[in-house]
Amino acid sequence: MTYKIKLLLVFIGVAIVTNAISLTIMDKLSVHYLYDGYRAKMLSITATTATMLDGDLLKTIQSRTDENTPAWTQIHDTLRRVRDANRRPDTFMKRVFAVVKSKDDPNVLVVAADPEEDRQTAAHAGEIYRPGAQRVTDITKSTVEDTFITDEFGTFLRSWAPVRDRAGALVGAVIVEAPIGWVEGKMQPILLSGLLSMLLAALIAVPASLMISHKASRPLVELHGAVTRIGKGEFDTPLPVAGNDEFAQVAAAVNAMATGLKERDRVKSTFAHYVSQQVMDSILKSGNEIQLSGDRRRITVLFCDIRGFSTMSEKLAPEKVVRLLNEYFESMVEVVFRNKGTLDKFIGDGMMVLFGAPDDDPYQEEHAMKTAIEMQDELRRMSEKWKAEGVVIRSGVGINSGPAVVGNIGSSRRMDYTAIGDTVNLASRLESATKDLKVGILISEYTYIALKGSFRFREMGSIHVKGRTDPVLTYTLDERMEETAEAAAAAG
């Protein structure tokens, strides 16, 4: 559903709801005042009629035979005159009749006189007055009921007033019933005017909402297009800022957002060239300010270094050295990232790689070993390529696993994400030992324990490391199984 349609429906809905509420309130108030006025008239008529009746005559009427007495005739005629006098346009009393306490049971009321001509509703003297579900409770005081009486003859309001004899004793009551149709008839013009008002409001709301929605939707369409382009990375999409309304303010905010996102994207792109992708992702996902801190965890550290690079560099032009070194690192870093490694740093012509940080890696030893094997493969490929230029290089890889402190180390102005500890020092010493042992890959016994079921190794003896009392047993990939291991690493 478009914004125009929604706005149109909202305007019409508001107009209808507002008028409906107003109409409901007006109806309630009108009903309240009309019924209150109607009930006040009923009470006045009932009380006045009660004073017109002779209580001493009324209490003598107890049965139908009393309808032939002068007492019944007097009371009957008085009630009829009252009834007829109150059947006029501004007031309509349907029934006016009198009841009296029964001599047999003072708690029972019997009809004394009912001037109603309609024999279906008229009652004879002596008949027990049956008020229906809503009983006449206390006839000692003038009362108008709050609720309506509904029976097979219609819905009525009822009131009554006490009739007393000359001694002041309560002998009966006058009861008046008035149909509510009179009040409902008074309400019809009010309801009709309210409905016409609702219709008129809806008709006015349609063109008004169309005009406003058209004016409002145009900048929204432009905003939608701009935000969509920004979401795709197209930050050079300025919106026109016309006027000083809310849409102009939003357009200015979107332009500022696009500029900020463009700058952040540039910073992120530049940042990615200076830190490992895993470290950058970890920093961005955390959402916290970067702090100098570290945590202790188990990691696997890999050191790789080109043998004799310094000697070779003396014989080559500096530009060629940089080109060869960049090509070498480009290939090696790709191998590292492919095997879930984190590039810690470049160290001259070597590199330090972490596995198991910043994200945990339960297969860190396997990933480190695959990285070392693929590095050797890539180096052989590049050596074949560079042979024509008279460049032949070899490298050594040392791998060790164990606990280390990993985190942001440095100062508040310049820090590095790195690992420190004996585990790192041993990995660096293993890489150096590859020259003496004349092997391409050398791992510690701590890494070997996790890998001995996945690769075929050959023991290379123990080495002594500065700062350690006990020697460390080392292993290298069995050259007889190297081809098989390389194929397995490539398949993995």
TORZA-509881 format. One line per 3 residues: number of its first residue (from 0); their letters; for each residue y, x, z of C-alpha. Coordinates in steps of 0.02 Angstrom, whole numbers, plus 50000, padded with zeros to 5 digits. Layout:
! TORZA-509881
NUM> a> Y X Z  ...
***
This chain:
! TORZA-509881
0> mty> 50000 50000 50000  50168 50073 49948  50315 50100 50064
3> kik> 50415 49968 49972  50283 49836 50002  50265 49887 50184
6> lll> 50453 49879 50211  50461 49711 50123  50323 49642 50234
9> vfi> 50407 49715 50390  50574 49632 50349  50494 49465 50312
12> gva> 50383 49482 50465  50531 49525 50577  50629 49378 50508
15> ivt> 50485 49258 50535  50438 49324 50706  50619 49325 50766
18> nai> 50646 49147 50707  50477 49093 50775  50523 49163 50946
21> slt> 50693 49079 50938  50613 48916 50883  50484 48927 51022
24> imd> 50618 48960 51153  50725 48819 51083  50576 48703 51082
27> kls> 50532 48746 51262  50711 48724 51320  50731 48562 51224
30> vhy> 50569 48493 51292  50619 48548 51465  50789 48464 51460
33> lyd> 50728 48308 51368  50582 48282 51485  50687 48318 51638
36> gyr> 50813 48189 51580  50676 48066 51535  50591 48089 51704
39> akm> 50757 48067 51796  50786 47902 51705  50610 47844 51746
42> lsi> 50632 47884 51929  50798 47792 51934  50725 47638 51848
45> tat> 50572 47639 51960  50670 47657 52122  50796 47525 52070
48> tat> 50658 47403 52024  50574 47431 52193  50733 47376 52281
51> mld> 50739 47220 52175  50570 47157 52233  50544 47054 52392
54> gdl> 50412 47147 52494  50368 46993 52596  50326 46898 52436
57> lkt> 50234 47046 52359  50111 47066 52501  50056 46884 52484
60> iqs> 49985 46916 52310  49805 46973 52328  49702 46881 52196
63> rtd> 49712 46800 52026  49736 46627 52104  49902 46690 52172
66> ent> 49969 46698 51992  50009 46511 52009  50122 46537 52160
69> paw> 50313 46546 52156  50302 46719 52235  50201 46789 52088
72> tqi> 50317 46705 51961  50472 46781 52042  50401 46955 52048
75> hdt> 50327 46941 51871  50492 46883 51797  50588 47021 51885
78> lrr> 50471 47154 51818  50482 47082 51641  50672 47084 51643
81> vrd> 50671 47265 51700  50545 47312 51567  50638 47224 51427
84> anr> 50803 47297 51482  50731 47472 51468  50655 47459 51295
87> rpd> 50804 47527 51201  50836 47677 51084  50885 47799 51221
90> tfm> 50750 47744 51345  50581 47663 51319  50475 47604 51465
93> krv> 50306 47542 51404  50240 47462 51565  50323 47407 51725
96> fav> 50206 47328 51854  50181 47310 52041  50034 47354 52152
99> vks> 50001 47303 52331  49889 47366 52471  49726 47269 52481
102> kdd> 49702 47166 52639  49519 47213 52638  49550 47401 52624
105> pnv> 49727 47469 52650  49677 47629 52556  49646 47528 52396
108> lvv> 49787 47470 52283  49769 47308 52185  49880 47242 52046
111> aad> 50006 47112 52103  50099 47072 51942  50096 47145 51766
114> pee> 50214 47068 51636  50128 47155 51490  50089 47031 51349
117> drq> 49958 47143 51270  49798 47079 51349  49708 47243 51312
120> taa> 49820 47335 51432  49882 47196 51547  49805 47175 51720
123> hag> 49786 47017 51825  49829 46999 52007  49694 47057 52124
126> eiy> 49618 47184 52003  49593 47356 52079  49718 47477 52008
129> rpg> 49620 47618 51927  49742 47760 51887  49608 47866 51800
132> aqr> 49579 48051 51834  49755 48073 51905  49762 47966 52060
135> vtd> 49919 47893 52137  49925 47995 52294  50073 47956 52406
138> itk> 50167 47793 52373  50278 47812 52525  50409 47904 52420
141> stv> 50478 47889 52244  50388 48009 52128  50378 48059 51944
144> edt> 50220 48154 51899  50236 48325 51817  50084 48304 51708
147> fit> 50041 48175 51576  49913 48037 51590  49799 48022 51440
150> def> 49681 47876 51411  49619 47771 51268  49790 47690 51251
153> gtf> 49889 47851 51232  49980 47983 51332  50106 47932 51464
156> lrs> 50223 47991 51600  50204 47894 51762  50319 47861 51908
159> wap> 50313 47751 52062  50423 47695 52206  50377 47610 52371
162> vrd> 50409 47426 52408  50436 47375 52590  50451 47209 52680
165> rag> 50598 47157 52787  50519 47244 52938  50512 47408 52840
168> alv> 50325 47412 52824  50252 47483 52663  50168 47342 52566
171> gav> 50151 47412 52389  50238 47502 52247  50318 47481 52077
174> ive> 50233 47586 51941  50317 47631 51775  50229 47710 51626
177> api> 50326 47780 51478  50248 47852 51318  50290 48032 51276
180> gwv> 50304 47987 51091  50487 47945 51121  50523 48124 51175
183> egk> 50418 48195 51033  50518 48092 50911  50677 48170 50979
186> mqp> 50599 48343 50951  50560 48320 50767  50737 48353 50701
189> ill> 50748 48509 50809  50582 48575 50747  50627 48535 50566
192> sgl> 50792 48630 50579  50700 48778 50655  50572 48783 50514
195> lsm> 50711 48776 50384  50797 48920 50474  50636 49023 50465
198> lla> 50619 48989 50279  50800 49036 50246  50781 49198 50345
201> ali> 50626 49244 50244  50715 49210 50079  50861 49320 50131
204> avp> 50744 49457 50192  50655 49477 50024  50802 49540 49917
207> asl> 50874 49637 50065  50712 49728 50097  50686 49765 49912
210> mis> 50858 49843 49900  50838 49946 50059  50659 49999 50019
213> hka> 50711 50058 49846  50851 50162 49921  50740 50231 50057
216> srp> 50584 50265 49954  50668 50377 49824  50705 50521 49944
219> lve> 50534 50496 50022  50452 50521 49853  50551 50681 49832
222> lhg> 50502 50737 50007  50319 50700 49972  50323 50803 49813
225> avt> 50409 50948 49899  50289 50948 50048  50140 50939 49929
228> rig> 50203 51092 49834  50235 51185 49997  50058 51143 50052
231> kge> 49996 51229 49894  50096 51385 49936  50242 51350 49819
234> fdt> 50383 51387 49939  50523 51397 49810  50547 51207 49803
237> plp> 50718 51168 49875  50765 50986 49899  50940 50921 49862
240> vag> 51037 50886 50022  51158 50743 49988  51255 50656 50126
243> nde> 51229 50668 50312  51099 50533 50345  50924 50556 50415
246> faq> 50848 50588 50244  50973 50727 50210  50932 50803 50380
249> vaa> 50745 50794 50341  50776 50875 50171  50872 51017 50254
252> avn> 50732 51037 50382  50601 51044 50243  50703 51177 50151
255> ama> 50716 51278 50312  50529 51255 50341  50490 51316 50164
258> tgl> 50598 51470 50191  50514 51506 50357  50339 51482 50286
261> ker> 50381 51595 50140  50436 51731 50261  50282 51706 50371
264> drv> 50169 51712 50220  50249 51875 50167  50230 51946 50343
267> kst> 50049 51889 50351  50011 51963 50181  50092 52127 50231
270> fah> 50009 52123 50403  49838 52105 50321  49861 52275 50239
273> yvs> 49884 52362 50406  49753 52282 50516  49575 52224 50492
276> qqv> 49554 52047 50427  49447 52002 50579  49580 52063 50699
279> mds> 49717 51971 50608  49616 51810 50606  49578 51829 50791
282> ilk> 49762 51852 50832  49816 51703 50726  49680 51589 50796
285> sgn> 49718 51629 50978  49894 51559 50969  49943 51670 51117
288> eiq> 50068 51810 51127  49990 51980 51093  49970 52077 51256
291> lsg> 49907 52246 51308  49734 52207 51373  49552 52245 51348
294> drr> 49382 52178 51393  49215 52262 51416  49081 52213 51291
297> rit> 48931 52283 51198  48977 52346 51024  48908 52458 50888
300> vlf> 49024 52595 50825  49011 52679 50655  49101 52838 50606
303> cdi> 49103 52896 50425  49179 53058 50360  49184 53150 50192
306> rgf> 49108 53323 50207  49212 53468 50146  49355 53359 50092
309> stm> 49489 53476 50158  49419 53622 50058  49405 53515 49902
312> sek> 49584 53451 49923  49652 53628 49910  49586 53640 49733
315> lap> 49652 53472 49671  49826 53405 49635  49895 53299 49780
318> ekv> 49909 53146 49666  49726 53161 49619  49674 53182 49800
321> vrl> 49766 53023 49848  49692 52928 49700  49514 52983 49740
324> lne> 49536 52948 49925  49606 52774 49893  49465 52732 49774
327> yfe> 49339 52794 49902  49415 52693 50044  49432 52538 49934
330> smv> 49245 52540 49903  49198 52584 50083  49309 52449 50161
333> evv> 49232 52319 50046  49060 52370 50110  49121 52356 50291
336> frn> 49193 52182 50269  49041 52124 50175  48933 52166 50325
339> kgt> 49047 52085 50458  49121 52248 50517  49296 52272 50587
342> ldk> 49393 52419 50517  49468 52503 50670  49564 52645 50587
345> fig> 49567 52779 50454  49553 52955 50523  49608 53073 50385
348> dgm> 49465 53063 50260  49356 52967 50382  49351 52795 50458
351> mvl> 49300 52709 50619  49215 52538 50610  49169 52415 50749
354> fga> 49030 52286 50749  49028 52149 50881  49218 52146 50905
357> pdd> 49332 52052 50906  49197 51919 50874  49026 51929 50954
360> dpy> 48886 51978 50836  48705 51968 50897  48650 52067 50742
363> qee> 48781 52203 50755  48654 52348 50744  48576 52278 50583
366> ham> 48749 52252 50506  48801 52428 50551  48642 52502 50476
369> kta> 48662 52402 50315  48842 52462 50305  48788 52645 50320
372> iem> 48654 52624 50185  48773 52537 50064  48907 52669 50098
375> qde> 48784 52805 50043  48742 52703 49887  48926 52680 49843
378> lrr> 48961 52864 49871  48820 52913 49751  48890 52794 49621
381> mse> 49065 52867 49637  48999 53045 49635  48918 53012 49467
384> kwk> 49083 52944 49404  49185 53090 49472  49063 53224 49416
387> aeg> 49153 53237 49249  49312 53280 49345  49222 53416 49441
390> vvi> 49221 53319 49603  49060 53305 49703  49070 53235 49877
393> rsg> 48951 53189 50016  48977 53097 50180  48901 53082 50351
396> vgi> 48881 52922 50453  48855 52913 50641  48809 52752 50732
399> nsg> 48796 52715 50917  48780 52555 51020  48831 52519 51198
402> pav> 48967 52456 51314  49150 52494 51278  49323 52430 51321
405> vgn> 49393 52337 51171  49568 52266 51152  49752 52302 51119
408> igs> 49791 52478 51176  49959 52568 51163  50134 52512 51214
411> srr> 50230 52350 51205  50320 52417 51049  50168 52488 50959
414> mdy> 49986 52447 50993  49817 52459 50906  49662 52352 50920
417> tai> 49528 52480 50957  49382 52528 51068  49373 52669 51194
420> gdt> 49236 52740 51301  49080 52848 51299  48999 52738 51166
423> vnl> 49139 52780 51044  49136 52966 51085  48948 52975 51056
426> asr> 48962 52888 50887  49094 53017 50834  48981 53159 50894
429> les> 48834 53089 50795  48940 53087 50637  48984 53271 50665
432> atk> 48800 53312 50696  48749 53251 50524  48816 53414 50453
435> dlk> 48706 53522 50563  48553 53413 50542  48586 53393 50355
438> vgi> 48561 53205 50352  48672 53065 50284  48646 52942 50427
441> lis> 48616 52980 50611  48595 52848 50747  48573 52858 50934
444> eyt> 48420 52802 51031  48522 52652 51094  48545 52587 50917
447> yia> 48367 52635 50870  48294 52520 51004  48372 52368 50918
450> lkg> 48326 52424 50742  48151 52500 50756  48069 52340 50696
453> sfr> 48183 52321 50544  48193 52497 50470  48084 52652 50458
456> fre> 48159 52799 50554  48123 52981 50580  48160 53066 50746
459> mgs> 48287 53208 50732  48280 53275 50909  48407 53273 51049
462> ihv> 48588 53325 51049  48700 53370 51193  48868 53281 51206
465> kgr> 49015 53346 51304  49035 53247 51464  48852 53192 51468
468> tdp> 48720 53271 51579  48568 53208 51486  48540 53240 51300
471> vlt> 48535 53094 51178  48386 53067 51063  48436 53039 50881
474> ytl> 48356 52962 50727  48388 52955 50541  48326 52839 50405
477> der> 48157 52900 50341  48192 52967 50166  48022 52908 50107
480> mee> 48070 52729 50153  48253 52743 50105  48233 52660 49937
483> tae> 48140 52513 50016  48270 52499 50153  48411 52502 50026
486> aaa> 48331 52362 49928  48309 52261 50088  48491 52290 50135
489> aag> 48549 52235 49963  48442 52078 49974  48511 52039 50148
***
